[in-house]
Protein backbone atom coordinates (compact mmCIF):
# COMPACT_ATOMS: atom_id res chain seq x y z
CA UNK A 1 0.00 0.00 0.00
CA UNK A 2 2.84 2.40 0.84
CA UNK A 3 4.52 1.80 -2.52
CA UNK A 4 1.16 2.17 -4.25
CA UNK A 5 0.64 5.60 -2.73
CA UNK A 6 4.18 6.69 -3.66
CA UNK A 7 3.96 5.43 -7.24
CA UNK A 8 0.41 6.58 -7.96
CA UNK A 9 1.25 10.01 -9.47
CA UNK A 10 3.55 8.28 -11.95
CA UNK A 11 0.79 5.85 -12.90
CA UNK A 12 -1.56 8.81 -13.38
CA UNK A 13 0.98 10.47 -15.68
CA UNK A 14 1.33 7.23 -17.65
CA UNK A 15 -2.43 6.94 -18.21
CA UNK A 16 -2.75 10.61 -19.23
CA UNK A 17 0.12 10.26 -21.69
CA UNK A 18 -1.53 7.15 -23.14
CA UNK A 19 -4.93 8.83 -23.37
CA UNK A 20 -3.86 12.18 -24.78
CA UNK A 21 -3.99 10.88 -28.34
CA UNK A 22 -7.78 10.95 -27.96
CA UNK A 23 -7.92 14.36 -26.26
CA UNK A 24 -8.60 17.58 -28.22
CA UNK A 25 -5.76 18.61 -30.50
CA UNK A 26 -4.37 22.12 -30.38
CA UNK A 27 -4.18 24.42 -33.38
CA UNK A 28 -0.63 23.24 -33.98
CA UNK A 29 -1.60 19.57 -33.50
CA UNK A 30 0.96 19.16 -30.72
CA UNK A 31 0.31 16.79 -27.79
CA UNK A 32 -0.79 18.42 -24.57
CA UNK A 33 1.96 16.78 -22.52
CA UNK A 34 5.57 16.64 -23.70
CA UNK A 35 6.51 13.81 -21.37
CA UNK A 36 6.06 12.40 -17.85
CA UNK A 37 7.68 15.36 -16.07
CA UNK A 38 5.64 17.88 -18.04
CA UNK A 39 2.47 15.91 -17.32
CA UNK A 40 3.15 15.88 -13.57
CA UNK A 41 4.00 19.57 -13.63
CA UNK A 42 0.83 20.55 -15.51
CA UNK A 43 -1.31 18.36 -13.26
CA UNK A 44 0.12 19.99 -10.16
CA UNK A 45 -0.24 23.48 -11.61
CA UNK A 46 -3.86 23.05 -12.63
CA UNK A 47 -5.20 20.58 -10.07
CA UNK A 48 -2.84 20.59 -7.09
CA UNK A 49 -1.99 17.60 -4.90
CA UNK A 50 -5.54 16.31 -5.14
CA UNK A 51 -5.14 16.01 -8.91
CA UNK A 52 -1.98 13.92 -8.59
CA UNK A 53 -3.89 11.41 -6.46
CA UNK A 54 -7.22 11.48 -8.29
CA UNK A 55 -8.79 8.01 -8.15
CA UNK A 56 -6.28 6.66 -5.59
CA UNK A 57 -8.70 4.55 -3.47
CA UNK A 58 -9.57 2.36 -6.45
CA UNK A 59 -6.07 0.91 -7.10
CA UNK A 60 -5.28 0.69 -3.38
CA UNK A 61 -8.28 -1.58 -2.84
CA UNK A 62 -8.04 -3.19 -6.26
CA UNK A 63 -4.34 -4.04 -6.10
CA UNK A 64 -4.97 -6.47 -3.26
CA UNK A 65 -7.68 -8.22 -5.30
CA UNK A 66 -5.50 -8.23 -8.43
CA UNK A 67 -2.43 -9.69 -6.71
CA UNK A 68 -4.45 -12.27 -4.78
CA UNK A 69 -6.34 -13.37 -7.90
CA UNK A 70 -3.13 -13.69 -9.92
CA UNK A 71 -1.08 -15.77 -7.49
CA UNK A 72 -4.00 -17.94 -6.34
CA UNK A 73 -4.84 -18.69 -9.97
CA UNK A 74 -1.17 -19.38 -10.74
CA UNK A 75 -0.96 -21.94 -7.94
CA UNK A 76 -4.29 -23.43 -8.97
CA UNK A 77 -3.28 -23.89 -12.62
CA UNK A 78 -0.04 -25.57 -11.51
CA UNK A 79 -2.08 -28.06 -9.49
CA UNK A 80 -4.32 -28.70 -12.52
CA UNK A 81 -1.29 -29.45 -14.71
CA UNK A 82 0.14 -31.82 -12.08
CA UNK A 83 -3.21 -33.57 -11.78
CA UNK A 84 -3.52 -33.99 -15.56
CA UNK A 85 0.03 -35.40 -15.79
CA UNK A 86 -0.28 -37.65 -12.70
CA UNK A 87 2.42 -35.92 -10.67
CA UNK A 88 2.64 -35.15 -6.98
CA UNK A 89 2.05 -31.64 -5.69
CA UNK A 90 5.70 -31.29 -4.69
CA UNK A 91 7.12 -32.18 -8.11
CA UNK A 92 8.60 -29.28 -10.02
CA UNK A 93 6.99 -28.31 -13.34
CA UNK A 94 9.00 -27.60 -16.46
CA UNK A 95 9.44 -23.98 -17.55
CA UNK A 96 6.97 -24.37 -20.46
CA UNK A 97 4.43 -25.80 -18.02
CA UNK A 98 5.02 -22.90 -15.63
CA UNK A 99 4.44 -20.55 -18.55
CA UNK A 100 1.17 -22.30 -19.35
CA UNK A 101 0.05 -22.02 -15.72
CA UNK A 102 1.00 -18.34 -15.65
CA UNK A 103 -0.89 -17.67 -18.90
CA UNK A 104 -3.98 -19.31 -17.42
CA UNK A 105 -3.61 -17.22 -14.27
CA UNK A 106 -3.29 -14.04 -16.30
CA UNK A 107 -6.33 -14.97 -18.39
CA UNK A 108 -8.49 -15.59 -15.30
CA UNK A 109 -7.32 -12.52 -13.37
CA UNK A 110 -7.88 -10.21 -16.35
CA UNK A 111 -11.63 -10.43 -15.77
CA UNK A 112 -11.11 -8.98 -12.29
CA UNK A 113 -8.50 -6.43 -13.34
CA UNK A 114 -10.35 -4.79 -16.26
CA UNK A 115 -13.25 -3.19 -14.29
CA UNK A 116 -10.84 -1.97 -11.60
CA UNK A 117 -8.52 -0.35 -14.12
CA UNK A 118 -11.45 1.10 -16.08
CA UNK A 119 -12.66 3.06 -13.05
CA UNK A 120 -9.11 4.11 -12.17
CA UNK A 121 -8.27 5.31 -15.68
CA UNK A 122 -11.53 7.22 -16.06
CA UNK A 123 -10.94 9.05 -12.79
CA UNK A 124 -7.34 9.84 -13.68
CA UNK A 125 -8.31 11.77 -16.84
CA UNK A 126 -11.50 13.42 -15.55
CA UNK A 127 -10.01 16.92 -15.45
CA UNK A 128 -8.14 16.84 -18.78
CA UNK A 129 -11.02 18.28 -20.80
CA UNK A 130 -12.81 20.16 -18.05
CA UNK A 131 -12.54 23.98 -18.32
CA UNK A 132 -10.34 25.43 -15.61
CA UNK A 133 -13.15 27.51 -14.09
CA UNK A 134 -15.01 24.27 -13.34
CA UNK A 135 -12.11 22.78 -11.37
CA UNK A 136 -12.73 22.26 -7.66
CA UNK A 137 -10.71 24.67 -5.48
CA UNK A 138 -7.39 23.47 -4.14
CA UNK A 139 -7.27 22.04 -0.66
CA UNK A 140 -5.55 23.96 2.12
CA UNK A 141 -2.92 21.21 2.23
CA UNK A 142 -1.93 21.92 -1.37
CA UNK A 143 -1.67 25.61 -0.52
CA UNK A 144 0.57 24.79 2.44
CA UNK A 145 2.83 22.69 0.22
CA UNK A 146 3.09 25.55 -2.23
CA UNK A 147 4.40 27.88 0.48
CA UNK A 148 7.27 25.50 1.34
CA UNK A 149 9.03 26.35 -1.95
CA UNK A 150 9.20 22.65 -2.76
CA UNK A 151 6.36 23.30 -5.19
CA UNK A 152 5.47 26.26 -7.35
CA UNK A 153 2.18 27.92 -6.45
CA UNK A 154 -0.44 26.72 -8.95
CA UNK A 155 -1.17 29.43 -11.49
CA UNK A 156 -4.93 29.50 -11.21
CA UNK A 157 -4.63 29.56 -7.42
CA UNK A 158 -2.21 32.48 -7.51
CA UNK A 159 -4.63 34.46 -9.68
CA UNK A 160 -7.91 33.63 -8.00
CA UNK A 161 -7.20 32.77 -4.38
CA UNK A 162 -4.10 34.56 -3.24
CA UNK A 163 -6.11 37.49 -1.82
CA UNK A 164 -8.47 35.12 -0.08
CA UNK A 165 -5.54 33.52 1.69
CA UNK A 166 -3.91 36.82 2.70
CA UNK A 167 -4.01 38.18 6.22
CA UNK A 168 -5.31 41.61 5.23
CA UNK A 169 -8.86 40.78 6.21
CA UNK A 170 -12.06 40.09 4.32
CA UNK A 171 -12.07 43.50 2.68
CA UNK A 172 -9.18 42.37 0.46
CA UNK A 173 -11.06 39.38 -0.90
CA UNK A 174 -12.04 39.30 -4.51
CA UNK A 175 -15.66 38.51 -5.35
CA UNK A 176 -16.42 34.85 -5.85
CA UNK A 177 -16.82 33.62 -9.38
CA UNK A 178 -20.38 32.98 -10.48
CA UNK A 179 -19.23 30.02 -12.59
CA UNK A 180 -20.54 26.83 -10.95
CA UNK A 181 -17.96 24.25 -9.95
CA UNK A 182 -18.62 20.91 -11.61
CA UNK A 183 -17.42 18.12 -9.34
CA UNK A 184 -16.35 14.98 -11.22
CA UNK A 185 -18.01 11.71 -10.19
CA UNK A 186 -16.39 9.36 -7.72
CA UNK A 187 -15.80 5.62 -8.22
CA UNK A 188 -19.46 4.64 -7.80
CA UNK A 189 -20.56 7.52 -10.01
CA UNK A 190 -18.15 6.37 -12.72
CA UNK A 191 -19.54 2.83 -12.50
CA UNK A 192 -23.11 4.10 -12.67
CA UNK A 193 -22.44 6.32 -15.69
CA UNK A 194 -20.59 3.53 -17.50
CA UNK A 195 -23.40 1.03 -16.96
CA UNK A 196 -26.03 3.59 -18.03
CA UNK A 197 -24.08 4.38 -21.20
CA UNK A 198 -22.81 0.97 -22.28
CA UNK A 199 -24.68 -1.54 -20.17
CA UNK A 200 -23.07 -3.97 -17.74
CA UNK A 201 -20.56 -5.10 -20.37
CA UNK A 202 -19.26 -1.53 -20.43
CA UNK A 203 -17.29 -2.30 -17.28
CA UNK A 204 -15.11 -4.53 -19.47
CA UNK A 205 -14.29 -1.93 -22.13
CA UNK A 206 -10.67 -2.45 -23.14
CA UNK A 207 -10.71 -6.05 -21.93
CA UNK A 208 -8.93 -7.28 -25.07
CA UNK A 209 -5.92 -5.15 -24.17
CA UNK A 210 -5.98 -6.39 -20.58
CA UNK A 211 -6.33 -9.97 -21.81
CA UNK A 212 -3.30 -9.67 -24.11
CA UNK A 213 -1.23 -7.92 -21.45
CA UNK A 214 -2.14 -10.24 -18.59
CA UNK A 215 -2.13 -13.56 -20.47
CA UNK A 216 1.05 -13.01 -22.45
CA UNK A 217 2.70 -10.71 -19.92
CA UNK A 218 2.12 -12.97 -16.92
CA UNK A 219 3.40 -16.02 -18.81
CA UNK A 220 6.53 -14.12 -19.87
CA UNK A 221 6.91 -12.64 -16.38
CA UNK A 222 7.10 -16.00 -14.62
CA UNK A 223 9.02 -17.81 -17.39
CA UNK A 224 11.74 -15.14 -17.62
CA UNK A 225 12.01 -14.96 -13.85
CA UNK A 226 12.39 -18.73 -13.49
CA UNK A 227 14.87 -18.91 -16.38
CA UNK A 228 17.07 -16.12 -15.03
CA UNK A 229 16.83 -17.43 -11.45
CA UNK A 230 17.84 -20.93 -12.56
CA UNK A 231 20.80 -19.50 -14.51
CA UNK A 232 21.94 -17.52 -11.46
CA UNK A 233 21.65 -20.60 -9.29
CA UNK A 234 23.63 -22.71 -11.75
CA UNK A 235 26.34 -20.05 -11.92
CA UNK A 236 26.65 -19.77 -8.13
CA UNK A 237 26.68 -23.51 -7.42
CA UNK A 238 28.77 -24.53 -10.40
CA UNK A 239 29.66 -28.21 -10.27
CA UNK A 240 27.60 -28.64 -7.10
CA UNK A 241 24.41 -27.89 -9.03
CA UNK A 242 22.31 -30.95 -9.78
CA UNK A 243 19.20 -30.88 -11.92
CA UNK A 244 16.08 -31.82 -9.94
CA UNK A 245 14.85 -33.99 -12.79
CA UNK A 246 16.04 -35.74 -15.90
CA UNK A 247 13.43 -33.86 -17.91
CA UNK A 248 14.61 -30.86 -19.95
CA UNK A 249 13.74 -27.30 -18.96
CA UNK A 250 13.07 -28.17 -15.33
CA UNK A 251 14.35 -25.34 -13.07
CA UNK A 252 15.79 -25.91 -9.64
CA UNK A 253 13.71 -25.46 -6.52
CA UNK A 254 14.45 -21.78 -6.66
CA UNK A 255 12.10 -20.80 -3.85
CA UNK A 256 14.22 -22.59 -1.25
CA UNK A 257 17.68 -22.21 -2.80
CA UNK A 258 17.77 -18.68 -4.22
CA UNK A 259 19.41 -15.90 -2.27
CA UNK A 260 17.28 -12.74 -1.82
CA UNK A 261 19.39 -10.73 -4.27
CA UNK A 262 18.99 -13.48 -6.89
CA UNK A 263 15.22 -13.37 -6.49
CA UNK A 264 15.30 -9.60 -6.75
CA UNK A 265 17.52 -9.53 -9.85
CA UNK A 266 15.58 -12.21 -11.74
CA UNK A 267 12.29 -10.55 -10.84
CA UNK A 268 13.54 -7.11 -11.85
CA UNK A 269 14.73 -8.34 -15.25
CA UNK A 270 11.45 -10.12 -15.96
CA UNK A 271 9.43 -7.06 -14.92
CA UNK A 272 11.34 -4.71 -17.20
CA UNK A 273 11.20 -7.02 -20.22
CA UNK A 274 7.47 -7.69 -19.87
CA UNK A 275 6.57 -4.01 -19.56
CA UNK A 276 8.40 -3.13 -22.77
CA UNK A 277 7.08 -6.16 -24.68
CA UNK A 278 3.39 -5.72 -23.84
CA UNK A 279 3.16 -1.96 -23.30
CA UNK A 280 1.30 -1.18 -26.58
CA UNK A 281 -1.60 -3.39 -25.49
CA UNK A 282 -1.82 -1.43 -22.24
CA UNK A 283 -1.73 1.88 -24.15
CA UNK A 284 -4.64 0.89 -26.39
CA UNK A 285 -6.55 -0.40 -23.36
CA UNK A 286 -6.13 2.91 -21.52
CA UNK A 287 -7.19 4.90 -24.59
CA UNK A 288 -10.35 2.82 -24.96
CA UNK A 289 -11.24 3.14 -21.30
CA UNK A 290 -10.81 6.94 -21.28
CA UNK A 291 -12.44 7.66 -24.64
CA UNK A 292 -15.81 8.66 -23.15
CA UNK A 293 -14.14 11.26 -20.92
CA UNK A 294 -12.07 12.82 -23.69
CA UNK A 295 -13.69 12.40 -27.09
CA UNK A 296 -17.29 13.63 -26.54
CA UNK A 297 -16.19 17.09 -25.41
CA UNK A 298 -13.75 17.24 -28.30
CA UNK A 299 -16.53 16.46 -30.77
CA UNK A 300 -19.32 18.52 -29.25
CA UNK A 301 -18.52 21.60 -31.29
CA UNK A 302 -18.33 19.65 -34.54
CA UNK A 303 -21.13 17.13 -34.17
CA UNK A 304 -24.76 17.35 -33.28
CA UNK A 305 -26.50 15.62 -30.38
CA UNK A 306 -27.29 12.51 -32.38
CA UNK A 307 -23.74 11.82 -33.53
CA UNK A 308 -22.36 12.63 -30.09
CA UNK A 309 -24.77 10.15 -28.50
CA UNK A 310 -23.60 7.45 -30.87
CA UNK A 311 -19.99 8.21 -30.01
CA UNK A 312 -20.67 7.85 -26.31
CA UNK A 313 -22.85 4.74 -26.39
CA UNK A 314 -20.76 2.67 -28.81
CA UNK A 315 -17.34 1.66 -27.52
CA UNK A 316 -14.47 1.44 -30.00
CA UNK A 317 -12.87 -1.88 -30.83
CA UNK A 318 -9.33 -2.82 -29.85
CA UNK A 319 -8.08 -3.13 -33.42
CA UNK A 320 -9.85 0.06 -34.48
CA UNK A 321 -8.29 2.06 -31.63
CA UNK A 322 -4.88 0.51 -32.32
CA UNK A 323 -5.10 1.49 -36.01
CA UNK A 324 -6.13 5.07 -35.25
CA UNK A 325 -3.40 5.55 -32.66
CA UNK A 326 -0.71 4.09 -34.90
CA UNK A 327 -1.84 6.20 -37.86
CA UNK A 328 -1.80 9.38 -35.76
CA UNK A 329 1.32 8.85 -33.64
CA UNK A 330 3.17 5.81 -34.95
CA UNK A 331 5.02 3.36 -32.72
CA UNK A 332 6.15 6.21 -30.47
CA UNK A 333 2.55 6.92 -29.52
CA UNK A 334 1.98 3.32 -28.48
CA UNK A 335 4.96 3.59 -26.11
CA UNK A 336 3.97 6.93 -24.52
CA UNK A 337 5.12 6.86 -20.88
CA UNK A 338 6.85 3.47 -21.26
CA UNK A 339 10.22 4.61 -19.89
CA UNK A 340 8.72 5.82 -16.62
CA UNK A 341 6.62 2.66 -16.30
CA UNK A 342 9.62 0.39 -16.87
CA UNK A 343 11.66 2.28 -14.26
CA UNK A 344 8.82 1.70 -11.78
CA UNK A 345 8.31 -1.94 -12.75
CA UNK A 346 11.94 -3.04 -12.34
CA UNK A 347 12.26 -2.55 -8.56
CA UNK A 348 8.59 -3.35 -7.94
CA UNK A 349 8.82 -6.71 -9.70
CA UNK A 350 12.05 -7.51 -7.88
CA UNK A 351 10.42 -6.87 -4.50
CA UNK A 352 7.36 -8.95 -5.41
CA UNK A 353 9.47 -12.01 -6.19
CA UNK A 354 11.67 -11.62 -3.12
CA UNK A 355 8.52 -11.79 -1.00
CA UNK A 356 6.96 -14.54 -3.13
CA UNK A 357 10.04 -16.79 -3.02
CA UNK A 358 10.46 -16.22 0.71
CA UNK A 359 6.84 -17.15 1.40
CA UNK A 360 7.04 -20.16 -0.93
CA UNK A 361 10.16 -21.44 0.86
CA UNK A 362 8.61 -20.80 4.29
CA UNK A 363 5.35 -22.56 3.44
CA UNK A 364 7.21 -25.41 1.79
C-alpha distance (Angstrom), angle and dihedral (degrees) to the residues before:
residue distance angle dihedral
X1 . . .
X2 3.81 . .
X3 3.80 92.2 .
X4 3.79 89.7 45.7
X5 3.79 91.6 56.3
X6 3.81 91.9 46.9
X7 3.81 94.7 47.6
X8 3.80 97.5 41.2
X9 3.84 98.2 92.4
X10 3.81 88.8 54.2
X11 3.80 90.7 50.9
X12 3.81 89.1 49.8
X13 3.81 90.3 52.1
X14 3.81 90.0 49.2
X15 3.82 92.9 53.1
X16 3.81 92.8 46.2
X17 3.79 91.3 50.0
X18 3.81 89.7 49.6
X19 3.80 92.7 47.4
X20 3.79 99.3 43.9
X21 3.79 92.2 85.8
X22 3.81 86.1 72.6
X23 3.81 95.6 43.8
X24 3.83 122.1 96.2
X25 3.79 113.7 -69.9
X26 3.78 120.6 -128.9
X27 3.78 123.8 -123.8
X28 3.79 89.0 -94.1
X29 3.82 92.3 46.0
X30 3.80 91.5 -123.3
X31 3.82 120.9 147.1
X32 3.77 115.8 -101.6
X33 3.80 93.6 -126.1
X34 3.80 122.5 45.4
X35 3.78 94.2 -160.6
X36 3.82 144.4 -40.2
X37 3.81 95.6 -62.7
X38 3.80 92.5 48.0
X39 3.81 90.3 48.1
X40 3.81 92.3 52.2
X41 3.79 90.9 45.9
X42 3.81 94.1 50.3
X43 3.81 91.7 45.5
X44 3.78 91.2 52.5
X45 3.80 92.8 45.3
X46 3.79 95.1 50.1
X47 3.81 103.2 29.9
X48 3.80 107.9 18.9
X49 3.80 126.1 -146.0
X50 3.79 91.2 -37.1
X51 3.80 89.4 61.0
X52 3.80 92.7 53.3
X53 3.80 89.5 56.3
X54 3.80 99.2 37.9
X55 3.81 109.0 146.2
X56 3.83 94.3 10.7
X57 3.85 98.6 141.0
X58 3.80 91.6 61.3
X59 3.84 98.2 62.0
X60 3.81 92.5 37.5
X61 3.80 90.7 58.7
X62 3.79 94.3 31.9
X63 3.80 96.7 50.1
X64 3.79 90.8 65.1
X65 3.81 90.7 52.4
X66 3.81 91.9 44.8
X67 3.81 95.2 49.9
X68 3.80 93.6 43.2
X69 3.81 92.4 48.5
X70 3.81 92.3 48.4
X71 3.80 99.3 49.7
X72 3.81 95.2 38.1
X73 3.80 89.8 51.5
X74 3.82 90.7 45.9
X75 3.79 91.5 54.4
X76 3.79 91.1 43.9
X77 3.81 94.3 52.1
X78 3.82 90.1 49.3
X79 3.80 89.2 55.1
X80 3.82 90.3 49.1
X81 3.82 91.1 52.9
X82 3.82 91.4 48.6
X83 3.80 90.5 48.9
X84 3.82 92.6 49.9
X85 3.82 91.5 49.0
X86 3.83 95.3 42.8
X87 3.79 96.3 -117.0
X88 3.78 131.2 142.3
X89 3.78 120.8 -104.0
X90 3.80 91.5 -111.7
X91 3.80 95.8 54.1
X92 3.78 114.7 107.6
X93 3.82 118.0 -117.5
X94 3.78 123.0 -134.1
X95 3.80 118.5 -104.2
X96 3.84 92.6 -106.2
X97 3.81 88.9 51.9
X98 3.80 90.7 49.1
X99 3.79 88.0 51.4
X100 3.80 90.5 51.8
X101 3.81 90.9 50.0
X102 3.80 90.9 48.2
X103 3.82 91.7 49.0
X104 3.80 89.8 52.1
X105 3.80 90.4 48.8
X106 3.79 91.5 50.3
X107 3.80 91.3 47.9
X108 3.82 92.6 51.7
X109 3.81 96.0 43.0
X110 3.82 92.7 48.9
X111 3.80 89.4 74.2
X112 3.81 89.0 59.7
X113 3.80 95.6 40.5
X114 3.83 99.6 50.9
X115 3.85 98.6 65.7
X116 3.81 91.2 44.0
X117 3.79 93.1 51.2
X118 3.81 91.9 43.1
X119 3.81 91.8 59.4
X120 3.81 91.5 42.9
X121 3.81 94.6 49.7
X122 3.80 93.6 45.9
X123 3.80 91.3 52.3
X124 3.79 92.5 46.4
X125 3.82 93.3 59.3
X126 3.81 98.8 36.7
X127 3.80 94.6 109.7
X128 3.82 98.8 42.7
X129 3.81 94.9 91.4
X130 3.78 99.1 25.3
X131 3.85 114.3 109.1
X132 3.78 111.9 -109.6
X133 3.81 93.6 -118.4
X134 3.81 88.5 62.2
X135 3.81 93.6 55.2
X136 3.80 115.6 113.7
X137 3.82 112.7 -109.8
X138 3.78 117.7 -94.5
X139 3.77 118.3 -96.2
X140 3.79 120.0 -110.1
X141 3.80 88.4 -112.9
X142 3.80 91.0 61.2
X143 3.79 89.2 49.6
X144 3.81 90.3 51.3
X145 3.80 90.8 51.0
X146 3.78 90.2 51.1
X147 3.80 91.3 56.6
X148 3.83 92.2 55.5
X149 3.83 90.8 71.4
X150 3.79 89.3 -126.3
X151 3.80 86.3 104.1
X152 3.77 132.8 33.5
X153 3.79 114.4 -115.9
X154 3.82 107.6 -101.0
X155 3.79 110.3 -104.1
X156 3.77 98.9 -128.4
X157 3.80 89.8 47.3
X158 3.79 92.2 51.3
X159 3.81 90.5 52.3
X160 3.78 100.6 41.6
X161 3.79 108.3 25.7
X162 3.76 109.6 28.1
X163 3.82 92.6 94.0
X164 3.78 91.1 47.3
X165 3.78 89.6 56.2
X166 3.81 95.3 46.4
X167 3.78 123.3 104.6
X168 3.80 95.5 -128.0
X169 3.77 93.3 100.5
X170 3.79 135.0 -107.7
X171 3.78 93.0 -60.6
X172 3.82 89.1 72.9
X173 3.78 93.9 56.0
X174 3.74 119.5 112.7
X175 3.79 118.1 -129.1
X176 3.77 115.1 -90.0
X177 3.77 117.5 -103.2
X178 3.78 115.3 -104.1
X179 3.81 90.4 -144.7
X180 3.82 108.0 110.8
X181 3.79 116.7 -122.0
X182 3.79 111.6 -122.4
X183 3.79 109.5 -149.2
X184 3.81 113.6 -151.5
X185 3.81 116.8 -125.7
X186 3.78 121.7 -95.4
X187 3.82 126.0 -128.6
X188 3.81 95.2 -73.3
X189 3.79 91.0 44.2
X190 3.81 90.1 52.5
X191 3.81 90.4 50.4
X192 3.80 91.7 48.4
X193 3.81 93.7 49.0
X194 3.80 92.0 46.6
X195 3.80 93.1 51.1
X196 3.82 91.6 45.8
X197 3.80 91.1 50.7
X198 3.79 102.9 38.9
X199 3.78 105.9 11.9
X200 3.79 124.8 -118.8
X201 3.80 91.8 -49.6
X202 3.80 87.6 62.2
X203 3.80 88.2 80.1
X204 3.80 86.5 69.7
X205 3.81 97.3 52.6
X206 3.80 107.4 141.5
X207 3.79 91.9 22.4
X208 3.81 92.2 135.1
X209 3.79 89.5 62.3
X210 3.80 91.6 47.2
X211 3.80 90.2 47.3
X212 3.81 92.7 52.5
X213 3.79 92.8 44.4
X214 3.80 96.6 45.1
X215 3.82 99.2 39.0
X216 3.79 97.7 43.8
X217 3.79 96.1 28.3
X218 3.80 95.7 49.9
X219 3.80 91.8 47.5
X220 3.81 91.1 50.0
X221 3.82 91.2 42.9
X222 3.80 94.8 57.9
X223 3.81 96.3 35.5
X224 3.82 94.2 51.4
X225 3.79 91.3 44.5
X226 3.81 93.1 51.1
X227 3.82 92.3 44.3
X228 3.81 94.1 50.2
X229 3.82 92.4 42.1
X230 3.80 91.5 51.3
X231 3.82 90.6 48.9
X232 3.81 91.0 50.9
X233 3.78 90.8 48.9
X234 3.80 92.3 49.2
X235 3.81 90.6 49.3
X236 3.81 93.8 49.7
X237 3.81 96.6 45.3
X238 3.78 97.0 38.4
X239 3.79 111.3 173.5
X240 3.81 90.7 3.0
X241 3.80 90.5 66.0
X242 3.79 114.0 104.1
X243 3.78 123.6 -174.4
X244 3.81 111.9 -116.4
X245 3.79 90.8 -136.8
X246 3.75 141.9 18.4
X247 3.79 89.4 -123.9
X248 3.81 117.5 101.6
X249 3.80 121.9 -108.6
X250 3.79 94.2 21.8
X251 3.83 109.6 142.2
X252 3.76 123.6 -146.5
X253 3.78 121.6 -98.0
X254 3.76 88.7 -83.7
X255 3.79 96.0 172.8
X256 3.81 92.2 67.4
X257 3.81 100.3 30.7
X258 3.81 105.6 39.9
X259 3.77 120.3 98.6
X260 3.84 115.2 -128.8
X261 3.81 92.9 -107.8
X262 3.81 90.3 51.8
X263 3.80 90.6 52.9
X264 3.78 90.0 47.7
X265 3.81 95.0 48.3
X266 3.81 95.5 46.2
X267 3.80 90.9 46.1
X268 3.80 92.7 47.6
X269 3.81 92.7 51.1
X270 3.80 92.8 48.4
X271 3.81 91.7 47.8
X272 3.79 93.9 51.9
X273 3.81 94.7 46.1
X274 3.80 94.0 48.2
X275 3.80 94.0 49.3
X276 3.80 92.3 53.4
X277 3.82 94.1 43.0
X278 3.81 97.7 49.9
X279 3.80 101.8 27.4
X280 3.86 96.3 106.8
X281 3.81 90.3 60.5
X282 3.80 89.3 53.5
X283 3.82 91.1 48.4
X284 3.80 93.0 53.5
X285 3.81 90.1 45.2
X286 3.82 92.0 53.5
X287 3.81 91.8 47.1
X288 3.80 91.5 51.9
X289 3.78 93.0 47.8
X290 3.82 93.7 50.0
X291 3.80 97.9 41.0
X292 3.82 94.8 98.8
X293 3.81 91.2 54.6
X294 3.80 95.2 48.5
X295 3.78 112.2 26.9
X296 3.84 103.7 50.5
X297 3.81 93.6 58.6
X298 3.79 89.7 45.5
X299 3.79 91.1 53.8
X300 3.79 99.6 39.1
X301 3.78 94.0 91.2
X302 3.79 93.2 48.2
X303 3.78 102.8 38.4
X304 3.75 134.6 50.9
X305 3.80 126.8 -121.1
X306 3.79 93.6 -89.2
X307 3.79 96.7 53.8
X308 3.80 91.5 42.3
X309 3.80 90.5 53.1
X310 3.78 90.6 52.4
X311 3.80 90.5 50.2
X312 3.78 91.8 53.0
X313 3.80 99.2 43.0
X314 3.80 98.3 44.9
X315 3.80 115.1 65.9
X316 3.80 118.3 -145.6
X317 3.78 120.9 -113.3
X318 3.79 123.7 -111.7
X319 3.80 94.8 -116.9
X320 3.80 92.2 43.9
X321 3.81 92.4 52.3
X322 3.81 91.1 44.8
X323 3.82 91.1 52.4
X324 3.81 93.7 48.4
X325 3.79 93.5 47.6
X326 3.79 93.4 47.2
X327 3.81 91.9 47.3
X328 3.81 91.7 50.1
X329 3.81 101.5 39.1
X330 3.79 108.6 9.0
X331 3.79 123.7 -144.2
X332 3.81 90.3 -37.1
X333 3.79 90.5 64.1
X334 3.79 91.9 53.4
X335 3.81 89.2 55.3
X336 3.83 96.9 47.1
X337 3.81 107.6 146.6
X338 3.82 93.4 4.6
X339 3.81 95.8 126.9
X340 3.80 93.2 56.2
X341 3.81 91.5 44.9
X342 3.81 92.6 50.7
X343 3.81 91.4 49.5
X344 3.82 88.6 53.6
X345 3.80 94.4 43.8
X346 3.82 96.9 52.6
X347 3.83 98.7 65.4
X348 3.81 92.9 31.1
X349 3.80 93.1 55.1
X350 3.79 90.8 45.6
X351 3.81 91.7 54.0
X352 3.82 92.2 46.7
X353 3.80 92.4 56.1
X354 3.80 94.1 43.8
X355 3.80 88.0 57.6
X356 3.81 93.5 40.2
X357 3.81 94.5 50.6
X358 3.80 91.7 45.0
X359 3.81 92.0 51.5
X360 3.82 91.8 44.5
X361 3.82 91.2 52.2
X362 3.81 91.9 45.3
X363 3.81 94.1 49.0
X364 3.78 91.3 43.9
